[in-house]
Amino acid sequence: MPYFNRIAIALVSPEEGEEVLLQNLRMEFEIFKTVTRSANTLLLKIYNLSKDTISKLNAANSSIALKVGYTESSGAGVIFIGDITFVDTKHMLPDIITEIHASDGQKVLRESKLSLSYGADTAVKNILNDITAQLSDIALRPLGEIGSLAFKKGFSYTGTVEKALDKICAALKLEWSIQNNELQIIPRGKISQEEVLVISADSGLIGSPNKQENQDIANTGSDNLPGWEFTSLLESRIEPGGQVQLESREANGTFRIESVKHVGDTHASPWFSICNCIEEA
């Protein structure tokens, strides 16, 4: 599979006003994602924007979508969607570098409040659909089999969305996170989808995986599960909760992604994903 000619495209969408499409520019980025409830983050540096474009990026309540990839393969894939927290422009002659900081969905979860009350045998999918219906920027990912889980004695809650999700997941042995402004809920310690990404020397593995000691499954308290850290060429499809098949001399098998750090520069050497994974519980 060819991995040449890097692509990076950013789309900034303000609450009011026109969208700003950024492409064919030098971009550096660092993205950190985790399967926990902590916010995923983006730091994006864009070189030599016009004053007019920089002004548009400072519009209040803006979101950003970043796509990256390779022209010779499948093109650019979404690697981050979130809310811009602040924008800063630095003059580092001969360049002007604009930094965009963003996180994915945590603000609305912490600030939005709701009141819920359901009777006996209410399915969790009905509760979660009602919650996300009240959130303009957060969509619910398909639940699969866990959607039929039910609260036998009913469910009630008043407070923030974040704490409501904590209560639901604790009761049903689930875990939640926000991935690209979508609510992901999966069984504790399990995977989020059936697609398996094969990571080998032929598909982008860099060097050898490193064994990690005392890996913990997020939100479970379980420990001593076999864990590995590996580095691959940048792959936007690697996402917390997903699964990868490692093919190397050191590690062979299917693992769950716990966290990933994507690092890239369209005009310099960094262009890789650093992943931590464990065997599925």
Sequence and secondary structure as in RCSB ss.txt:
>XXXX:A:sequence
MPYFNRIAIALVSPEEGEEVLLQNLRMEFEIFKTVTRSANTLLLKIYNLSKDTISKLNAANSSIALKVGYTESSG
AGVIFIGDITFVDTKHMLPDIITEIHASDGQKVLRESKLSLSYGADTAVKNILNDITAQLSDIALRPLGEIGSLA
FKKGFSYTGTVEKALDKICAALKLEWSIQNNELQIIPRGKISQEEVLVISADSGLIGSPNKQENQDIANTGSDNL
PGWEFTSLLESRIEPGGQVQLESREANGTFRIESVKHVGDTHASPWFSICNCIEEA
>XXXX:A:secstr
    SEEEEEEEE SSS  EEE SS EEEEEEEESSSS  EEEEEEES  HHHHHHHT SS EEEEEEEETTTTE
EEEEEEEEEEEEEEEEETTEEEEEEEEESSHHHHHH EEEEEE TTEEHHHHHHHHHHT SS EE   GGGGG E
ETT EEEEEEHHHHHHHHHHHHTEEEEEETTEEEEEETT  S S EEEEEGGGTEEEEEEEEEEE  TTT    E
EEEEEEEE  TT  TT EEEEESSS EEEEEEEEEEEEEETTSS EEEEEEEEE  
